[in-house]
C-alpha cells in the first residue's frame, strides 16, 4: 500500500461533482480490469514479449522547424532519459504502461508538474514526474456540461476525480465506444473466444500426463473361471497381483483357473497442428508470432512484429503525450514528443552492411553510428561523417549543371 499512498498524495484532491451527461444511454461507462485469462502463461508470455520490446523505446521532447527535428534538453527529455518518476526507470515505466494497456484495454498516465511564472508574467509548466495509474475501475463523464472528467476508484476504496485534459490516455482494442478502449460498446474486453481457446489448451495439456499414467497402470483383465463370492474374488485378485509382483522375468506361473486378457492403452498422441492452432489463436490476439516468442526470428519477422505490436503503441504514445503536456501554442510552433525505436539492431549482418554503405555514401550516418550497429565502441574521430563524391548537395545541382554546359553564373542559359 506504500506505493498507492504515495501516488494518492501526488494526485489532486477529489472534488464533489455530479455528472450531468454520460457517454452512453445516460449511464456511467465502466472499464473491465482483469479476467482469468491472465492466469495463463501463454497470455502473459505474449504480453511480456510486447512490453519488453516497448521498454526499449527512447522518448525525446523535440521541436520541429520545417523538416528539421531538434531534440530539446528540457525537463521532459531529462525525465525520460533515466527515471520518469522516483519509483521507476524509463524501461520499467514503458513496460508497465504497455502491460496495463494490454491487460485492461486502457491505461492512464498522470503528469505531475508545477506552474512557473517568469518575471515578465509568462507561465509555463515544469514537469516533475510521470506516473502510470492502475485503478480498479473508472467512470468517464462531463461536469456541468463543460469539463470532461474521469473518476478513478482504487483498491483501498478511495476515489479521485481528475480532468480528462490532464491525463495521457492510451487505448487497446478499440471498439464501438468513442472514448475508451476495450473492444465492445461499453469499453470492456471481450475475452469469450480466448477463454474457450485457453480452456481447450489447458484440457489438452492436463489430459496428456493422465493418459500416459493410465497407459502405464492398466495391463489387462484377469477373468476367474469359477463361481465365487466377492471375498473369494478378492483373494484370487490379491494372489494374482502377488504373482506379478514377485515375477522377475515377466513370466508368471500360477494354478489359478482363469484367463488373462492384455489391455492395450496407448498414450494420447496430440497432433502438432492442433497445438499450433490453439497457440496461434492466443498469439494472433497480441500480434506475436511463435518465432518472436522463442527469440528465433529473422529481420523480416521482427519487422512484421514491429508493425503489428509496437508501432501502434508508439503512434498512440506520441500523439497522446504531445496533446496533453504541450499547450496549443507550443504544439503550433513545433513542440511534440517523439519515440525512437532502433529497428536497425534487429537486422541481419547483410542488411546492416547495406544500410552502412547507404548511410556513409550519403553522409546520413557518422562513423560512430555505423560502428554502433556492429557492437563496436566509439573511438576518437568517430563523430565524423563521410560522403561519396558521387552525391551532391541538391542546392548546388543547378550551378553544377550550368558549369558543365559552359554557362557562367548570372547568364541566361536560354540565350543563343
Secondary structure, 3 states (H helix, E strand, C coil): CHHHHHHHHHCCCCCCCCEEEECECCECCCCCCCCHHHHCHHHHHHHHHHHHHHCCCEEEEEEEECCEEEECCCHHHHHHHCCCECCECHHHHHHHHHHHHHHHCEEEEEEEEEEEECCCCCEEEEEEEEEEECCCEEEEEEECCCEEEEEEECCCCCEEEEEHHHEEEEECCCCCCCCCCCECCCCCECCHHHHHHHHHHHHHHHHHHHHHHHHHHCCEEEEECCCCCHHHHHHHHHHHHHHHHHCCCCCCCCCCCEEEEECCCCCCCCCHHHHHHHHHHHHHHHCCCHHHHHCCCCHHHHHHHHHHHHHHHHHHHHHHHHHHHCCHHHHHCCEEEEEECCHHHHCCHHHHHHHHHHHHHHCCCEHHHHHHHCCCCCCCCCCCECCCCCCCCHHHHHHHHHHHCCCCCCCCCCCC
